[in-house]
Structure formats: structure tokens, C-alpha cells
């Protein structure tokens, strides 16, 4: 299992929900953190909490639906002068539920793809070459288990596209100590999932972060949080490493 103590982790969507919980979890493991949200004020609470755990941390803001804002964020991270070795692309955007799905607006696709596909792809393309050069890196992209619901076509299609990008990139780095994987947190009671979701956000851990700790040089796997309920981190990593890549 990878020891993340002292390693720098970038977490998008860290101000609330599963990203917030992931930040706490990683800090308790000793990882230093870069915490992204749309407004830097939103991360004040989690920034204070993780620093109190004894790790270094920075907050950074970016509107992930804006290409230029993502580029500025990446430049700002580079300017920090730290080596980002772990990326948790947690942030997501759920645009709406279309009962009359034959009238789904085109904007459902364009806006969903900006946040759920293009932004994490840009982040992957930025950090992967550096990880490869340095000989170590972990990227975990958050996907969705939504299937057969044209009511949520824009969201589910954007996540399916992220799946494809992740798996294809993984095929190129398989066998190295740089890995990229997917995680599905399940339907949780977050701002995105809504109050009627069956699962507490806490149920997504350790499943949503297990990809940061695997140490078997395999990429392209999907780690569904439900497969890791009630497991310790060590148990979750051992289980994850027995799973096969999708290619």
C-alpha cells in the first residue's frame, strides 16, 4: 500500500460532500493538500481542519466549466512549487432531470461536458507527464453508475466520456508506477445527489480514494464505493489490487 505521508494531493470539489470527506481522510493519512472550489472562501473550513491535522495545505479557486479558469488554476498550482503526485478529480456537475427527455436541451450536454469531462481531462493531461517523468503518480477520476436513464443524458454521457478517456490513458501507462483509475461513489446524499439518495456521503469512503493507495501498477479499473463499505483502508487496498483492469 502506498504511503501518502508528505505527498501532495489535489482534490477538486473539496469544499463539500465527498470531496470534503476525502480531504479529511487524506490529511489523516499525512498527505499535504491542494483544495479546489469555485470560490476560495468555500474551502476556508476544510483548509483550517486539515491544517489542524498537521499537514500543509493550500486553497485554490477555479470555475471548472471555464477552460481559461482551469488553465489559470493549473498555472497557479505550478507556481506553488510543490510536486503534485496524487489527483482526486472529484468535482462534478448535475445539470437537471428531464422527464420529457426527448426535449433535452443541447446545453445539458455542453455544460455537463465542460465540468465532468473536459476539466478533469485537462487536469490529467497537465499532471500525467510530470508524474511519468518523476516515476510516480496516482489519478482517480470520479464517474457515475447511472445507466439507462435518458432523463439524465447530459450528465451520464459526460461521465461515460470520462470513463473512456481514463481507460485509454491507463492503457498507455499500465505497468508503471503511475496509475489512473475510476471511482463511483454511488448515489449519496450530497448537494449533487440530493436528499432522497439512499447512501450517506461517508459510505463512499474508503472506496473513492482507494485508487490513490494501490501499489500494483495497474490502471483502468473502476472502484465502486459500494464494494468497499465497512472496510479499513488496508482491507480496501488489498481488495482493490485483486480487481482486473477493464482492457
C-alpha positions as a printed Julia matrix, in Angstrom:
247×3 Matrix{Float64}:
   0.0    0.0     0.0
   1.29   3.45   -0.9
   2.34   5.67    1.97
   0.99   9.12    1.12
   2.58  10.93    4.06
   4.22  14.09    2.76
   2.88  13.64   -0.78
   0.83  16.41   -2.34
  -2.76  15.65   -3.34
  -5.0   17.86   -5.48
  -8.7   17.43   -4.73
 -11.32  19.14   -6.87
 -14.69  19.88   -5.34
 -13.12  19.84   -1.88
 -15.44  22.35   -0.21
 -18.31  19.99    0.44
 -19.71  16.49    0.18
 -17.45  13.62   -0.77
 -14.57  15.92   -1.72
 -14.66  17.41    1.77
 -14.61  13.96    3.36
 -11.82  12.84    1.02
  -9.74  15.83    2.09
 -10.17  14.92    5.74
  -9.28  11.3     5.02
  -6.14  12.14    3.05
  -5.0   14.61    5.69
  -5.36  11.96    8.39
  -3.04   9.79    6.28
  -0.48  12.62    6.27
  -0.97  13.88    2.72
  -0.47  17.57    2.01
  -3.4   19.06    0.12
  -4.4   21.48   -2.62
  -8.13  22.08   -2.25
 -10.13  23.39   -5.2
 -13.53  25.03   -5.12
 -15.32  27.62   -7.23
 -14.7   30.28   -4.58
 -11.73  30.2    -2.25
 -13.97  31.27    0.62
 -15.82  27.96    0.34
 -12.75  25.98    1.41
 -11.91  28.04    4.5
 -13.41  25.48    6.88
 -11.8   22.37    5.39
  -8.49  24.2     4.94
  -8.44  25.04    8.64
  -9.41  21.49    9.59
  -6.72  19.73    7.57
  -4.01  22.13    8.71
  -5.01  21.33   12.29
  -4.19  17.71   11.48
  -0.6   18.73   10.86
  -0.38  18.77    7.06
   0.43  21.58    4.67
  -2.47  22.8     2.57
  -3.47  25.44    0.04
  -6.86  26.51   -1.22
  -7.32  27.43   -4.85
 -10.35  28.56   -6.82
 -11.45  27.74  -10.35
 -14.65  27.58  -12.3
 -14.25  24.15  -13.88
 -16.81  24.96  -16.56
 -14.46  27.61  -17.96
 -11.39  26.45  -19.88
  -9.43  29.61  -19.13
 -10.2   29.33  -15.42
  -8.9   25.75  -15.38
  -5.71  26.84  -17.14
  -5.18  29.63  -14.6
  -5.71  27.14  -11.78
  -3.1   24.78  -13.19
  -0.62  27.63  -13.59
  -1.31  28.73  -10.02
  -0.68  25.21   -8.76
   2.61  25.07  -10.67
   3.59  28.37   -9.08
   3.26  26.82   -5.62
   6.44  24.88   -6.35
   5.14  21.58   -4.99
   5.12  18.17   -6.65
   1.54  17.02   -7.16
   1.69  13.22   -7.01
  -1.98  12.4    -6.41
  -5.08  13.85   -8.09
  -8.64  13.18   -7.0
 -10.9   14.58   -9.72
 -13.97  14.61   -7.5
 -15.89  17.69   -8.68
 -18.99  17.06  -10.75
 -21.97  18.9   -12.22
 -25.51  17.53  -12.42
 -27.49  19.82  -14.68
 -31.05  18.51  -14.31
 -33.56  15.69  -14.6
 -35.58  15.78  -17.81
 -38.86  13.91  -17.51
 -39.61  14.84  -21.12
 -36.21  13.61  -22.26
 -36.99  13.97  -25.95
 -36.75  17.7   -25.32
 -33.36  17.53  -23.61
 -31.62  20.85  -24.3
 -28.3   20.73  -26.11
 -26.91  22.82  -23.25
 -27.33  19.81  -20.95
 -24.53  18.18  -22.93
 -22.27  21.16  -23.49
 -22.38  22.34  -19.88
 -22.02  18.84  -18.43
 -19.06  18.0   -20.63
 -17.22  21.19  -19.64
 -17.14  20.25  -15.95
 -17.38  16.46  -15.97
 -15.18  15.61  -18.94
 -13.07  18.46  -20.26
 -11.86  19.88  -16.93
 -10.68  16.53  -15.49
  -9.13  15.66  -18.86
  -7.17  18.93  -18.81
  -6.01  18.17  -15.28
  -4.92  14.66  -16.3
  -3.04  15.94  -19.34
  -1.28  18.53  -17.2
  -0.07  16.27  -14.4
   0.42  12.89  -16.07
   3.62  13.82  -17.98
   5.16  15.14  -14.77
   4.16  12.01  -12.89
   5.67   9.83  -15.62
   8.9   11.85  -15.58
   9.12  11.53  -11.78
   8.23   7.84  -11.8
   5.19   8.03   -9.51
   1.62   9.27   -9.62
  -1.99   8.41   -8.86
  -5.06   9.87  -10.55
  -8.61   8.91   -9.56
 -11.46  10.22  -11.72
 -14.98  10.17  -10.3
 -17.57   8.61  -12.57
 -21.22   7.66  -12.19
 -23.14   4.42  -12.2
 -26.18   6.0   -13.85
 -27.36   3.78  -16.69
 -30.49   3.56  -18.88
 -31.76   6.96  -17.77
 -32.2    9.31  -20.72
 -33.64  11.71  -18.14
 -30.03  12.43  -17.14
 -28.44  12.1   -20.56
 -26.09  15.08  -20.4
 -24.65  14.06  -17.06
 -24.35  10.34  -17.77
 -22.86  10.9   -21.24
 -20.23  13.26  -19.84
 -19.24  10.68  -17.24
 -19.14   7.92  -19.87
 -16.76  10.08  -21.89
 -14.55  10.5   -18.83
 -14.55   6.71  -18.43
 -13.28   6.35  -21.99
 -10.52   8.93  -21.5
  -9.41   7.32  -18.25
  -9.31   3.79  -19.62
  -7.49   4.82  -22.79
  -4.86   6.79  -20.85
  -4.49   3.89  -18.45
  -3.62   1.55  -21.3
  -0.57   3.7   -22.08
   0.87   3.69  -18.56
  -0.07   0.17  -17.47
   2.81  -1.46  -15.62
   4.4    1.77  -14.46
   4.19   3.35  -11.03
   1.81   5.94  -12.44
  -1.79   4.74  -12.34
  -5.15   6.18  -13.32
  -8.46   4.73  -12.24
 -12.15   5.45  -11.88
 -14.32   5.54   -8.82
 -18.1    5.54   -8.48
 -19.23   6.86   -5.09
 -22.78   5.61   -5.56
 -25.93   7.68   -5.0
 -25.13   9.72   -1.9
 -26.96  12.48   -0.04
 -24.79  15.33   -1.26
 -25.75  18.61   -2.92
 -25.38  16.8    -6.23
 -27.13  13.59   -5.21
 -29.96  15.28   -3.35
 -31.71  14.49   -0.04
 -33.51  11.38   -1.33
 -30.32   9.45   -2.1
 -30.07   6.18   -0.14
 -26.45   6.48    0.96
 -24.69   8.78    3.4
 -21.66  10.55    1.93
 -19.48   8.8     4.49
 -20.34   5.46    2.86
 -18.23   6.44   -0.16
 -15.03   6.09    1.87
 -12.6    4.43    1.53
 -13.82   3.4    -1.94
 -13.48   6.81   -3.56
  -9.84   7.18   -2.53
  -8.6    3.59   -2.72
  -7.09   4.26   -6.15
  -4.61   6.64   -4.53
  -3.21   3.84   -2.38
  -2.96   0.87   -4.76
   0.59  -0.32   -5.33
   0.32  -2.94   -8.08
   0.96  -0.78  -11.18
  -2.46  -1.48  -12.74
  -4.61   1.19  -14.36
  -8.04   1.44  -15.93
 -10.02  -0.09  -13.09
 -13.36   1.04  -11.71
 -13.59   1.07   -7.94
 -17.23   1.27   -6.89
 -17.54   2.59   -3.36
 -20.19   0.01   -2.54
 -17.61  -2.75   -2.91
 -15.61  -1.3    -0.03
 -18.27  -0.48    2.55
 -17.12  -1.01    6.15
 -13.58  -1.99    5.11
 -10.46  -0.49    6.62
  -8.13   1.26    4.2
  -5.75  -1.7     4.3
  -8.58  -4.14    3.57
  -9.89  -1.92    0.78
  -6.47  -1.69   -0.92
  -5.99  -5.45   -0.7
  -9.39  -5.99   -2.32
  -8.79  -3.34   -4.99
  -5.5   -4.9    -6.03
  -7.28  -8.19   -6.77
  -9.54  -6.49   -9.31
  -8.74  -6.57  -13.02
  -8.39  -3.72  -15.44
 -11.19  -3.38  -17.99
  -8.94  -3.79  -21.03
